[in-house]
Each structure stands twice: as structure tokens, then as C-alpha cells.
Amino acid sequence: MMIAASVRTTCWLIYLLLLVAVLRAGEPRELESRAKAGDLEAQLELGERYYLGEGVPRDPAKSAHWFQKAADQGSAKAQCNLGVLYKVGEGVPRNQAKAVDLMRQAAQQGHAQAQYNLGIYYVRGEGVPVDYSRALVWLRKSADQGYAPAMCDLGICYENGEGVKQDFKEAARWVRKSAELGWPMGQYQLAFYYYHGAGVPKDLQKAAEWNRKAIEQGYPEAMGLDQAIRLEIARARVDQTGPRRKKNTNP
């Protein structure tokens, strides 16, 4: 009886797995039917699925096709995603001007990531002339929506005096906001400020704590800073206690 029950359980499990597989296989077809009928959300989701290869073979060209359909209907998210594809030349020919145009359309609709991307384009001169004042406008709009990467880069603008008067305290304030939201670059940058005493009192322990958070998220520059912090902490201990004397082993 137990063997029969086990067989029935196994057969039932196989049936459920097959049913799930069939349903998942049918889902993209149903999604594509809706997308072809003009359903914006279906077009956007299909674009994301083709880009990530979720439930369908990964195909950046098809991803771009569906993002374009959704973008034509005014989807800010689709405009942002399509802009990124044009910037890197994935699924579409690389076109910086097109990337900027799409990103601007999304940014003007209040899309935080697009506002950030547009701000960075102005910082780096990618598809537009370098313009720190315009960069600051878009970074601030994004940061005011709580977008952590924008908060961090806005802080760096204050650190470097790009588009604003150099202000390390304001730099540290914005960087801290991004760090507290878990952004690894912000955590590293805040650790860097604590290490150097820039905009905040010098504090090696706080520098180590924030830098450790960045390391745990795999932020590469944090490893070099970690070594520098450890070395300075060791030197500070020696300065406080003096060098250790070797024990006299002579009789």
C-alpha cells in the first residue's frame, strides 16, 4: 500500500510539473496576442521578457521592438529601456542621439531612472555637450524621488564643485542618503569621506563599517580602501600604545 501511495504521489507531482510547464509555455503566446492587440502593459512585459530571456529565448531585437511599441504609446519605462538599448547598441544600432531623445521623453514624464541617466549623460558628455548645470537639474529631480544612484552622484557633484559651489558637507549629506538606501557606491563614498574627514569628522571605525557594507555587495574599489583603513587603524594603535618591545630572552 505504501509503495502504491508513493507511486501515486510521484505521478501526481509529475502531472503538476507538466501542467505548470504547459501553462508557462502558453503564457508568452497569450501575452504576445495582447501585445499585438495594443495592450501597453503586455508590450512592456514582453519587451522585458525578451531582453532577460524569461519564458522566451533571449532576443534583444524583439525586446527593442516591443519597447518601441510601448514607447510609442507614451510609456516612460519603455522609453527609458529603449534609450538604454540605443545607447549600448543592443538589439538596435547604437545611436547616442536617439538614446538621449528617448531618455529625455521619459525624464520629462518624471521617470526617476531616466532623469538620472539623462543627468549622467550631461556629466559625461554622452550624446550631449558636457553641461554640469543641466546635469544637476536632472540628478536633483531623480534624487528628490528617492533614487539612490542619483543621490550618490549628486553628492559627487557637490564634492567636485560640478555645477555648484564645492561643498563637502552637502556632498556627504547626499551620499549618506544613498548609502542608507543600500547603494554600494554610496556606502563606499561615505566610507571614503570618513576616512579622509571630508564633510564629516574623520572616523576610521565608521569608515570601516560603511566600507564593509560596500564590500559585502561586491563593490570593487572598496577592497583597496579596506586595506588603507586597516593600515591606518593599526598605525593609530601603535601611536597610542607605542611599539611593542621584544622580550629579552637573555639570561
Beta strands, then each sheet from edge to edge (+ up, - down):
end
